[in-house]
Amino acid sequence: QVQLVESGGGLVQPGGSLRLSCAAAGTAYGSRYAMSWYRQALGKQRELVAKITEGGHINYADSVKGRFAISKDNAKSTVYLQMDNLKPEDTAVYYCKAVYFSGRAYWGQGTQVTVSS
């Protein structure tokens, strides 16, 4: 079983920055394929924000390209999401997801990000 714990959310003014962290703990069957950040705004579907594979391949949603950066520290089993130039439309609950080659996927509990003046 794998547990993912997110941290770093909060309230920030438009144009500000936040850094989210997701630490993975526990054991899983097989190797991990990728870790991702998703977000879900009130009344909307959950959407992919950024993904990073164990090989280092990265994808971003068009809405965050040039503003957000995903990175990982394998030694700490942690993935980060640096969010700059935040906009009110970035307000959402942000979730971390880990996917393994076995096909299993695990989610964190989510962390609230609110962008408001």
N, CA, C and O of each residue as an XYZ file, in Angstrom:
468
protein
N       0.849     -1.185      0.000
C       0.000      0.000      0.000
C       0.888      1.241      0.000
O       1.905      1.294      0.692
N       0.490      2.225     -0.780
C       1.241      3.470     -0.893
C       0.395      4.607     -0.352
O      -0.787      4.717     -0.676
N       0.987      5.435      0.457
C       0.312      6.630      0.958
C       0.996      7.858      0.368
O       2.222      7.959      0.337
N       0.167      8.781     -0.096
C       0.667     10.042     -0.649
C       0.169     11.179      0.229
O      -1.024     11.274      0.515
N       1.068     12.024      0.647
C       0.711     13.141      1.512
C       1.133     14.444      0.851
O       2.319     14.700      0.642
N       0.123     15.272      0.522
C       0.398     16.566     -0.100
C       0.520     17.646      0.960
O      -0.043     17.537      2.049
N       1.255     18.673      0.629
C       1.370     19.841      1.501
C       1.744     21.046      0.653
O       2.153     20.907     -0.500
N       1.597     22.237      1.240
C       2.025     23.448      0.562
C       0.914     24.316      0.021
O       1.187     25.400     -0.495
N      -0.329     23.879      0.120
C      -1.428     24.695     -0.357
C      -1.673     25.882      0.554
O      -1.070     26.000      1.621
N      -2.570     26.766      0.115
C      -2.902     27.923      0.922
C      -3.561     29.013      0.112
O      -3.997     28.795     -1.018
N      -3.626     30.188      0.704
C      -4.220     31.363      0.076
C      -3.105     32.267     -0.427
O      -2.165     32.577      0.304
N      -3.219     32.685     -1.678
C      -2.194     33.551     -2.271
C      -2.879     34.559     -3.173
O      -3.934     34.281     -3.743
N      -2.272     35.733     -3.300
C      -2.820     36.757     -4.177
C      -2.479     36.455     -5.635
O      -1.498     35.767     -5.916
N      -3.288     36.968     -6.558
C      -2.961     36.793     -7.985
C      -1.544     37.289     -8.283
O      -1.121     38.342     -7.806
N      -0.831     36.504     -9.080
C       0.559     36.821     -9.386
C       1.550     36.198     -8.426
O       2.756     36.229     -8.667
N       1.055     35.637     -7.351
C       1.922     35.033     -6.350
C       2.348     33.618     -6.710
O       2.030     33.109     -7.785
N       3.078     32.992     -5.783
C       3.623     31.656     -6.010
C       3.342     30.743     -4.826
O       3.199     31.189     -3.688
N       3.270     29.467     -5.126
C       3.176     28.421     -4.124
C       3.964     27.220     -4.614
O       4.129     27.022     -5.818
N       4.448     26.425     -3.677
C       5.129     25.187     -4.021
C       4.443     24.046     -3.284
O       4.423     24.010     -2.054
N       3.882     23.117     -4.049
C       3.242     21.941     -3.484
C       4.238     20.790     -3.421
O       5.111     20.653     -4.277
N       4.086     19.970     -2.393
C       4.918     18.781     -2.241
C       4.023     17.562     -2.066
O       2.934     17.651     -1.499
N       4.494     16.433     -2.557
C       3.770     15.167     -2.392
C       4.795     14.096     -2.046
O       5.632     13.722     -2.867
N       4.710     13.616     -0.819
C       5.643     12.594     -0.358
C       4.970     11.226     -0.399
O       3.857     11.054      0.097
N       5.655     10.264     -0.991
C       5.142      8.900     -1.088
C       5.780      8.031     -0.019
O       6.990      8.083      0.199
N       4.950      7.229      0.650
C       5.436      6.312      1.677
C       4.762      4.960      1.504
O       3.686      4.863      0.914
N       5.403      3.918      2.024
C       4.854      2.580      1.914
C       5.489      1.806      0.776
O       6.448      2.265      0.156
N       4.952      0.640      0.510
C       5.501     -0.221     -0.527
C       4.432     -0.560     -1.539
O       3.250     -0.668     -1.214
N       4.870     -0.725     -2.768
C       3.957     -1.084     -3.844
C       4.549     -2.234     -4.641
O       5.759     -2.460     -4.641
N       3.671     -2.947     -5.316
C       4.134     -4.048     -6.164
C       4.673     -3.478     -7.458
O       3.938     -2.848     -8.219
N       5.936     -3.694     -7.706
C       6.508     -3.239     -8.947
C       7.023     -1.819     -8.883
O       6.991     -1.166     -7.840
N       7.492     -1.368    -10.011
C       8.090     -0.044    -10.109
C       7.033      1.001    -10.440
O       5.990      0.713    -11.026
N       7.351      2.228    -10.038
C       6.466      3.335    -10.337
C       6.680      3.817    -11.760
O       7.810      3.878    -12.245
N       5.593      4.154    -12.417
C       5.667      4.650    -13.790
C       5.744      6.170    -13.829
O       6.565      6.742    -14.546
N       4.880      6.821    -13.052
C       4.828      8.281    -13.109
C       4.134      8.825    -11.875
O       3.405      8.121    -11.175
N       4.386     10.112    -11.632
C       3.626     10.842    -10.624
C       3.059     12.082    -11.277
O       3.681     12.698    -12.143
N       1.863     12.432    -10.839
C       1.151     13.524    -11.489
C       0.483     14.415    -10.450
O       0.256     14.022     -9.305
N       0.177     15.634    -10.896
C      -0.671     16.546    -10.134
C      -1.948     16.780    -10.932
O      -1.911     17.081    -12.125
N      -3.071     16.635    -10.247
C      -4.376     16.938    -10.793
C      -4.988     18.055     -9.953
O      -4.515     18.342     -8.853
N      -6.024     18.673    -10.467
C      -6.771     19.640     -9.682
C      -8.246     19.537    -10.009
O      -8.644     19.120    -11.097
N      -9.039     19.931     -9.028
C     -10.488     19.919     -9.207
C     -11.069     21.181     -8.590
O     -11.044     21.372     -7.374
N     -11.584     22.026     -9.450
C     -12.250     23.236     -8.992
C     -13.694     22.915     -8.642
O     -14.247     21.914     -9.097
N     -14.292     23.761     -7.840
C     -15.671     23.537     -7.392
C     -16.613     23.439     -8.591
O     -16.661     24.337     -9.431
N     -17.347     22.354     -8.655
C     -18.310     22.172     -9.721
C     -17.739     21.712    -11.041
O     -18.462     21.624    -12.033
N     -16.433     21.414    -11.071
C     -15.790     20.993    -12.319
C     -15.166     19.617    -12.161
O     -14.988     19.122    -11.048
N     -14.838     19.008    -13.293
C     -14.194     17.703    -13.279
C     -12.717     17.836    -12.902
O     -12.098     18.879    -13.110
N     -12.182     16.775    -12.355
C     -10.761     16.739    -12.035
C      -9.968     16.724    -13.340
O     -10.317     16.009    -14.279
N      -8.907     17.512    -13.389
C      -8.114     17.605    -14.611
C      -6.626     17.442    -14.306
O      -6.146     17.786    -13.226
N      -5.916     16.907    -15.297
C      -4.471     16.738    -15.166
C      -3.791     18.102    -15.284
O      -4.084     18.879    -16.193
N      -2.886     18.376    -14.358
C      -2.115     19.611    -14.393
C      -0.712     19.355    -14.943
O      -0.251     20.061    -15.840
N      -0.041     18.346    -14.401
C       1.324     18.044    -14.824
C       1.659     16.608    -14.470
O       1.154     16.065    -13.489
N       2.513     16.001    -15.273
C       2.930     14.625    -15.045
C       4.423     14.497    -15.298
O       4.966     15.124    -16.208
N       5.082     13.677    -14.484
C       6.491     13.395    -14.690
C       6.696     11.896    -14.549
O       6.306     11.307    -13.541
N       7.306     11.272    -15.554
C       7.566      9.839    -15.502
C       8.881      9.583    -14.778
O       9.672     10.501    -14.563
N       9.105      8.339    -14.409
C      10.356      7.994    -13.745
C      11.548      8.257    -14.663
O      12.665      8.487    -14.200
N      11.292      8.220    -15.960
C      12.353      8.510    -16.918
C      12.584      9.995    -17.125
O      13.511     10.393    -17.830
N      11.731     10.824    -16.503
C      11.918     12.272    -16.579
C      11.106     12.979    -17.640
O      11.242     14.188    -17.827
N      10.241     12.220    -18.352
C       9.399     12.865    -19.362
C       8.297     13.659    -18.666
O       7.673     13.172    -17.723
N       8.062     14.882    -19.135
C       7.125     15.790    -18.475
C       6.045     16.273    -19.442
O       6.310     16.563    -20.608
N       4.825     16.347    -18.921
C       3.705     16.928    -19.656
C       2.998     17.948    -18.781
O       2.919     17.783    -17.564
N       2.482     19.008    -19.408
C       1.711     20.032    -18.707
C       0.399     20.285    -19.422
O       0.304     20.141    -20.641
N      -0.606     20.660    -18.656
C      -1.832     21.174    -19.250
C      -1.506     22.512    -19.914
O      -0.661     23.264    -19.427
N      -2.169     22.798    -21.009
C      -1.905     24.049    -21.737
C      -2.107     25.266    -20.842
O      -1.403     26.267    -20.982
N      -3.060     25.184    -19.926
C      -3.409     26.332    -19.095
C      -2.316     26.709    -18.092
O      -2.339     27.808    -17.538
N      -1.357     25.803    -17.853
C      -0.325     26.089    -16.860
C       1.082     26.147    -17.460
O       2.044     26.437    -16.749
N       1.206     25.879    -18.735
C       2.529     25.912    -19.376
C       3.177     27.286    -19.213
O       2.543     28.319    -19.429
N       4.442     27.274    -18.831
C       5.172     28.521    -18.632
C       4.994     29.120    -17.252
O       5.697     30.066    -16.897
N       4.069     28.588    -16.463
C       3.831     29.115    -15.106
C       4.118     28.069    -14.031
O       4.587     28.410    -12.946
N       3.843     26.804    -14.322
C       4.026     25.725    -13.354
C       5.211     24.858    -13.781
O       5.512     24.727    -14.967
N       5.873     24.273    -12.787
C       6.972     23.356    -13.066
C       6.907     22.174    -12.111
O       6.845     22.347    -10.894
N       6.922     20.966    -12.678
C       6.901     19.743    -11.872
C       8.329     19.204    -11.792
O       9.088     19.272    -12.759
N       8.675     18.675    -10.636
C      10.001     18.083    -10.458
C       9.896     16.983     -9.414
O       8.884     16.864     -8.724
N      10.956     16.172     -9.301
C      10.923     15.085     -8.324
C      12.277     14.885     -7.692
O      13.316     15.188     -8.278
N      12.240     14.370     -6.485
C      13.442     14.001     -5.753
C      13.301     12.525     -5.414
O      12.596     12.162     -4.472
N      13.972     11.677     -6.183
C      13.809     10.235     -5.997
C      14.284      9.777     -4.620
O      13.712      8.858     -4.034
N      15.316     10.413     -4.116
C      15.849     10.014     -2.808
C      14.825     10.228     -1.698
O      14.805      9.506     -0.701
N      13.976     11.234     -1.891
C      12.953     11.543     -0.888
C      11.581     11.015     -1.277
O      10.611     11.192     -0.541
N      11.497     10.358     -2.448
C      10.202      9.871     -2.959
C       9.167     10.979     -2.941
O       8.027     10.778     -2.521
N       9.572     12.134     -3.396
C       8.727     13.325     -3.343
C       8.663     13.983     -4.715
O       9.658     14.069     -5.434
N       7.468     14.442     -5.055
C       7.276     15.209     -6.274
C       6.787     16.601     -5.876
O       6.040     16.764     -4.911
N       7.224     17.594     -6.640
C       6.907     18.980     -6.327
C       6.156     19.627     -7.499
O       6.279     19.203     -8.648
N       5.393     20.643     -7.180
C       4.765     21.465     -8.204
C       5.001     22.921     -7.820
O       4.385     23.437     -6.887
N       5.894     23.570     -8.546
C       6.141     24.989     -8.348
C       5.154     25.761     -9.197
O       5.105     25.591    -10.415
N       4.371     26.607     -8.558
C       3.324     27.354     -9.242
C       3.623     28.841     -9.130
O       3.614     29.403     -8.035
N       3.886     29.468    -10.255
C       4.187     30.903    -10.309
C       3.112     31.645    -11.089
O       2.343     31.045    -11.840
N       3.073     32.951    -10.900
C       2.095     33.791    -11.600
C       0.692     33.189    -11.488
O       0.000     33.016    -12.491
N       0.290     32.880    -10.283
C      -0.998     32.230    -10.066
C      -2.152     33.152    -10.419
O      -2.087     34.367    -10.234
N      -3.206     32.540    -10.933
C      -4.394     33.265    -11.365
C      -5.603     32.759    -10.571
O      -5.577     31.642    -10.056
N      -6.643     33.555    -10.469
C      -7.844     33.096     -9.741
C      -8.388     31.775    -10.287
O      -8.928     30.967     -9.532
N      -8.249     31.556    -11.577
C      -8.752     30.313    -12.172
C      -7.909     29.090    -11.800
O      -8.275     27.966    -12.144
N      -6.794     29.291    -11.109
C      -6.009     28.169    -10.598
C      -6.551     27.655     -9.270
O      -6.088     26.633     -8.763
N      -7.526     28.356     -8.708
C      -8.124     27.942     -7.444
C      -8.766     26.568     -7.593
O      -9.600     26.351     -8.472
N      -8.370     25.653     -6.731
C      -8.853     24.270     -6.801
C      -8.239     23.468     -5.662
O      -7.349     23.939     -4.953
N      -8.733     22.253     -5.506
C      -8.053     21.278     -4.663
C      -7.070     20.534     -5.558
O      -7.452     20.015     -6.607
N      -5.826     20.482     -5.154
C      -4.778     19.840     -5.935
C      -4.470     18.470     -5.338
O      -4.261     18.327     -4.133
N      -4.449     17.466     -6.216
C      -4.230     16.085     -5.801
C      -2.975     15.526     -6.459
O      -2.663     15.837     -7.608
N      -2.275     14.706     -5.711
C      -1.121     13.983     -6.213
C      -1.559     12.560     -6.565
O      -2.385     11.968     -5.870
N      -1.005     12.024     -7.636
C      -1.331     10.665     -8.061
C      -0.054      9.932     -8.441
O       0.814     10.480     -9.120
N       0.050      8.684     -7.993
C       1.176      7.832     -8.368
C       0.644      6.630     -9.123
O      -0.301      5.982     -8.674
N       1.237      6.329    -10.256
C       0.828      5.201    -11.091
C       1.995      4.249    -11.228
O       3.134      4.665    -11.440
N       1.697      2.951    -11.105
C       2.722      1.928    -11.173
C       2.548      1.070    -12.419
O       1.461      0.989    -12.992
N       3.629      0.438    -12.821
C       3.580     -0.428    -14.004
C       2.619     -1.592    -13.799
O       2.156     -2.186    -14.773
N       2.316     -1.922    -12.559
C       1.353     -2.984    -12.265
C      -0.062     -2.580    -12.653
O      -0.957     -3.420    -12.745
N      -0.255     -1.282    -12.881
C      -1.584     -0.768    -13.187
C      -2.255     -0.112    -12.000
O      -3.290      0.536    -12.154
N      -1.683     -0.268    -10.823
C      -2.272      0.336     -9.630
C      -1.985      1.829     -9.596
O      -0.935      2.299    -10.036
N      -2.945      2.547     -9.064
C      -2.804      3.996     -8.916
C      -3.232      4.398     -7.516
O      -4.151      3.815     -6.940
N      -2.554      5.402     -6.980
C      -2.841      5.885     -5.629
C      -2.997      7.401     -5.673
O      -2.320      8.098     -6.428
N      -3.917      7.888     -4.833
C      -4.184      9.323     -4.750
C      -3.879      9.848     -3.359
O      -4.017      9.135     -2.365
N      -3.467     11.093     -3.305
C      -3.351     11.773     -2.037
C      -4.699     12.341     -1.623
O      -5.691     12.203     -2.338
N      -4.724     12.983     -0.458
C      -5.974     13.493      0.094
C      -6.342     14.865     -0.445
O      -7.468     15.327     -0.264
N      -5.392     15.519     -1.106
C      -5.657     16.827     -1.691
C      -5.241     17.973     -0.792
O      -5.248     17.865      0.434
N      -4.878     19.075     -1.434
C      -4.536     20.294     -0.705
C      -5.174     21.479     -1.427
O      -5.105     21.581     -2.652
N      -5.791     22.368     -0.661
C      -6.537     23.480     -1.244
C      -5.586     24.613     -1.639
O      -4.724     25.024     -0.861
N      -5.765     25.102     -2.858
C      -5.063     26.295     -3.333
C      -6.121     27.331     -3.685
O      -7.001     27.072     -4.506
N      -6.035     28.493     -3.070
C      -6.976     29.575     -3.330
C      -6.207     30.805     -3.767
O      -5.318     31.279     -3.059
N      -6.556     31.320     -4.940
C      -5.902     32.512     -5.478
C      -6.934     33.633     -5.482
O      -7.888     33.611     -6.259
N      -6.734     34.601     -4.615
C      -7.715     35.663     -4.460
C      -7.061     36.892     -3.840
O      -6.131     36.789     -3.041
N      -7.570     38.050     -4.228
C      -7.074     39.289     -3.647
C      -7.960     39.696     -2.468
O      -7.712     40.722     -1.835
